[in-house]
Amino acid sequence: MNKYGIIALDMDGTLLMSNKKVHPDTIRDIEEASKKGIHVIYCSGRAPIEMKEYTGILSTMRYAICMSGALVYDIKEQKNIYSRPIAKELVKKIVEAAKNDDGMVHMLTESESIVRKDQITHMADFNMEIYQSMFLKIAKTVPDMAEEAEKHDAIPKVNIYFHSHKARQEAYENLKDLPLSFAFAEGTSLEMTASGVTKANGLLELASYLKIPIEQTLGIGDGDNDRSFLAIVGLSVAMGNAAEDIKAICKVITDDNDHNGTGKIIRKYCLEN
């Protein structure tokens, strides 16, 4: 029996290379681990719609902790295992907080990625140019995000992409006392989920669902929103491209995301032993 029953992978900066593709060796290593009965899962800030480009390539990865833990999802059955969204009144306050910088508000639901129409074509202004092609393919565009917020009883995750670190910090100061979970990401982005939502709690929900002790999990990540789940897994691994404070809390450091750092850990701890 393998020591690890779950391998939890962050996506951007971990599973994905800098060009947002998956290294061929990583695909091979994930497939081999899956054949051994190990659940290799996504543990990402992305929503299901933002994963579709990869779920066909990585067909053995059945489960996903999405939107930083706000949703735990069975990709094969296309069903929710667990969800915890942000209430409408809080979503409206988030949208209001973005106005000081005309920040780009991004709402993620279980089936949609929603942004303002006039902002999607110049995402470089918000330090998000690497994602623009994905947004142009999948996003629903609307004229006004405040009006859009009124149409939803709750939203699992809301991001704001700012022009600068200063603008992000100012918005965070305005929002930080609300019952929300926050993560600083992607240079000048602020990610928000409901209070108590973390990748760690999402992983605990999935581990319980699969009846696998949390001690038998291996987690790999690189950024601030990975901190919570890296703190609870049986073996925590930081990518070579991870922030230094993330490396400091992990037991192992692997190669970077452009050189199969993820696959090398899977091979060493789950395939060779």
GIMO-V19441 format. One record per residue. SS is DSSP state (alpha for helix, beta for strand, coil for the rest). Layout:
# GIMO-V19441
<<SS> <SS>>
This chain:
# GIMO-V19441
<<coil> <coil> <coil> <coil> <coil> <beta> <beta> <beta> <beta> <coil> <coil> <beta> <coil> <coil> <coil> <beta> <coil> <coil> <coil> <coil> <coil> <beta> <coil> <alpha> <alpha> <alpha> <alpha> <alpha> <alpha> <alpha> <alpha> <alpha> <alpha> <alpha> <alpha> <coil> <coil> <coil> <beta> <beta> <beta> <beta> <beta> <coil> <coil> <coil> <coil> <alpha> <alpha> <alpha> <coil> <alpha> <alpha> <alpha> <alpha> <coil> <coil> <coil> <coil> <coil> <coil> <coil> <beta> <beta> <beta> <beta> <alpha> <alpha> <alpha> <coil> <beta> <beta> <beta> <beta> <coil> <coil> <coil> <coil> <beta> <beta> <beta> <beta> <beta> <coil> <coil> <beta> <beta> <alpha> <alpha> <alpha> <alpha> <alpha> <alpha> <alpha> <alpha> <alpha> <alpha> <alpha> <alpha> <alpha> <alpha> <coil> <coil> <beta> <beta> <beta> <beta> <beta> <coil> <coil> <coil> <coil> <beta> <beta> <beta> <beta> <coil> <coil> <coil> <alpha> <alpha> <alpha> <alpha> <alpha> <alpha> <alpha> <coil> <coil> <alpha> <alpha> <alpha> <alpha> <alpha> <alpha> <alpha> <alpha> <alpha> <alpha> <coil> <beta> <beta> <beta> <coil> <coil> <alpha> <alpha> <alpha> <alpha> <alpha> <alpha> <coil> <coil> <coil> <beta> <beta> <coil> <beta> <beta> <beta> <beta> <beta> <coil> <coil> <coil> <alpha> <alpha> <alpha> <alpha> <alpha> <alpha> <alpha> <alpha> <alpha> <alpha> <alpha> <coil> <coil> <coil> <coil> <beta> <beta> <beta> <beta> <beta> <beta> <coil> <coil> <coil> <beta> <beta> <beta> <beta> <beta> <beta> <coil> <coil> <coil> <coil> <alpha> <alpha> <alpha> <alpha> <alpha> <alpha> <alpha> <alpha> <alpha> <alpha> <alpha> <alpha> <coil> <coil> <coil> <alpha> <alpha> <alpha> <beta> <beta> <beta> <beta> <beta> <coil> <coil> <alpha> <alpha> <alpha> <alpha> <alpha> <alpha> <alpha> <coil> <coil> <coil> <coil> <beta> <beta> <beta> <beta> <coil> <coil> <coil> <coil> <coil> <alpha> <alpha> <alpha> <alpha> <alpha> <alpha> <coil> <coil> <beta> <beta> <coil> <coil> <coil> <coil> <coil> <coil> <coil> <alpha> <alpha> <alpha> <alpha> <alpha> <alpha> <alpha> <alpha> <alpha> <alpha> <alpha> <coil> <coil>>
